[in-house]
Every structure is written in structure tokens, then in C-alpha cells.
Amino acid sequence: MATMFLIVIYLAFISLGLPDSLLGAAWPVMRPDLGAPLESAGLLAMIVAAGTIVSSLLSGKLIAKLGTGPLTLLSCLMTAAALLGFSFAPSLLWFALLAIPLGLGAGAVDSALNHYVATHYEAHHMSWLHCFWGVGATGSPLLMSYFIKEHDSWRAGYTAVAIIQFALVIVLLVTLPLWKKVSAERTALAVEREAAKTASAGPDFVRKAEAPPAERALRLPGVKMTLLAFLFYCGVETMVGLWGASFLVGSRGISPVTAAGWISLYYGGITVGRLITGFITMRVGNRTLILAGQLISALGACLLLLPLPDFVMLTGFVLIGLGFAPVYPGFIHETPARFGRANSAKLIGYQMAVAYTGTTFLPPLFGVLASRASIGLFPIVTLIFVVMMLLCSEQVIRALKRAVV
């Protein structure tokens, strides 16, 4: 039963990944049809991300009221309906309106499932969880590329992805009773473990396990730099997916169909990297993997800067994706270990909110920069964001070491 439950969670993360890469892959073709300026994609991404911020901040209350299973089902249903609406939307205004339920549908379930896996499962499950996000994020640009090439229709691409999303809704509906049953079992097991720890550790353990107020949790060493690292990571991950195809078309003269396929390989790098990372975490710690991933993604960004053949640029996108693979799940899974299990629920909620803040503002800001200057600045800005993320991450480790001393 526990295995079945994990499969359902993984499927839910596919539903989170499906919409994330569609807009960037289709935008070079959508923009002329809608008569929209280049930076409008950033505005739509900002609306989606704003919805995820709101719902992630409310995730604790929503889970308490609805439960994780019903909330996941509702989230997937909202995103499926929004994607289907995109396939019929006649103007940019309709896209902006439909972006609201798309964002709201993603945020709460993201926070809830991340916290559950970080608290109750090993690091490899966290990597594989986000690997399934990558399955959705990789598959949807491939579908979009197919429908643009074979049917000359980005709308059909959105329809196809919406159908897949509705199929996942059916799976979640059928397995809905399983959520409560497994939740009760996991809760009972957690209570037994905590009771055993309390008995062996004495009264001091109970005092340390009590969660401090929110403002005290934010003052823990390393927390603020962790939040900044989340901001830069999610900002640059979304920026590459959103503007990568436009960079290839506008700056390197690559066809929209080929560009969409290349962006799918970027998400493919994230997906395959997280699958492999899940096995590596059994031998190597999260901190080492996070640092290695950041350095690999910086190398990939550097390759995009150089006037080299097209296949080298393709390698750059794949390397960026592979480098990103261990960073986000590693950050989340380290939260209970770095800041205490009692603080992890609050802090993961804050991390989700700050992460979505990064996706809300950084990609649109680049869109404005690209429209005012040049889309050719894409590799430079990507490298800057990766380096900022790396510096923040290293500052967290230094702060934790000073706190121990």
C-alpha cells in the first residue's frame, strides 16, 4: 500500500510539471497569433506564479480543512480546466484570466507533498518525486513540438496536455480513499517513533521539539540565505524554460519546432538527473550533490555564451538541466536536518512562497530586459542567477558551521 501511495504522489507531481514548460515552448508561435509583445510571456508567468504564492502560503489551512488527497485532486482539476481553456482562448486577456486558476492549482499541493516527503521519506524519494515533475515538464514541450510541426497548431498541443491532465484527475479520484488510510498508518508510525525518541532522550527532547513561533524560525542561522537560494534557483529554472526557445529562435536563428525540442531536452536533463540523483543520494550527501549540480549548471550557461556550433548549445541546455537536478529536492530535504523537524513545516511553506516569488519576478524582469535590449543577453543573465544561487547556498553552510561552533 505504501508503494501505491508513492506512485499516486509521483503522478500528482507529473500534473505539476505538465503546464510549467508549455508556455515557453509554444510562445514563439503563439505570440504572432495573439498579437502580443515579447515580454507578455513574462507577464503570464508572473500571474501563474502569483497564484502559487498565495495558495502555498494558505497550504497549511487548506490541508487542515480538506486533507492532502482532496486538495491534490482539486489542484489537478483546476490546472486541467485552465489548460483546456488555453486551447480556446481568443486573446492575451483570456490567457491572463486562466493563468489565475492554473497558479492557484499548483501552489498548495506542491507545498503539502514536499513537506510530507521531506518529513517521512529518505532523500532518494525526494529526488524521484521531483523527477516525476520533470516527466511532465519534459513531455509537454515534446507534445507541443509535435502538434506545431505536424498540425501547425499550438492550440492542439494545449488540448492534448489538458486531456492527459484530466486522465490524472481520474486516477486521483479513484485512489482518493487510499490517501486517508495511508495517512493514518504513517501518522501512527510517526507517533511511535517520536514516543521512542522522547523516552530515550528525556524531557529536554520534548522542549527542543516544540516549534517556535514563525518569527523565531526565520531568525534561525542560515534560514534567510536559504530563502534567497530558493528565489534564485526557481527564478533561473523558470527563466531557462520560458525564454530558452525565444533565445534560440531570436538570437541563433533556430526554427521554433527545433527550439521547442531543445527545451524539452533541458527538462529531460532535469528529469534524468533526478532519477540518477535518487540512487546517488544513497552514497553521497545532499550538500555535495547540491554544490556539484550548481557547478555543472554554471558550466552549461558558459557554453551558451560561446560562439560554438549548435550541438554545443544543445549540450549547454542539457548540462544546465542536469546541474539543476539535485538542487531543489536537496534544498527541501535538508530543511528538517538543518533547522529541525519541528520547524520544517513552517519553513518549507516559506521556501515554496519565496521560490514562487522568484518565478514571479525574475523571468518577467528578463523579458522586459530582452525586449528593451536583446534576447541575446539570456546566457549572461542565466549565469549570473546561477552564481548568486551558489553564493547563497555556500553562505548557508558557513552560517550553520558558525552556529555549531
Secondary structure as GFF3:
##gff-version 3
##sequence-region A 1 405
A	DSSP	alpha_helix	2	17	.	.	.	ID=ss1
A	DSSP	alpha_helix	22	34	.	.	.	ID=ss2
A	DSSP	alpha_helix	40	57	.	.	.	ID=ss3
A	DSSP	alpha_helix	59	66	.	.	.	ID=ss4
A	DSSP	alpha_helix	68	88	.	.	.	ID=ss5
A	DSSP	alpha_helix	92	120	.	.	.	ID=ss6
A	DSSP	alpha_helix	123	151	.	.	.	ID=ss7
A	DSSP	alpha_helix	154	174	.	.	.	ID=ss8
A	DSSP	alpha_helix	176	201	.	.	.	ID=ss9
A	DSSP	alpha_helix	203	209	.	.	.	ID=ss10
A	DSSP	alpha_helix	214	218	.	.	.	ID=ss11
A	DSSP	alpha_helix	223	252	.	.	.	ID=ss12
A	DSSP	alpha_helix	256	280	.	.	.	ID=ss13
A	DSSP	alpha_helix	286	305	.	.	.	ID=ss14
A	DSSP	alpha_helix	310	324	.	.	.	ID=ss15
A	DSSP	alpha_helix	327	339	.	.	.	ID=ss16
A	DSSP	alpha_helix	341	372	.	.	.	ID=ss17
A	DSSP	three_ten_helix	375	377	.	.	.	ID=ss18
A	DSSP	alpha_helix	378	404	.	.	.	ID=ss19
###
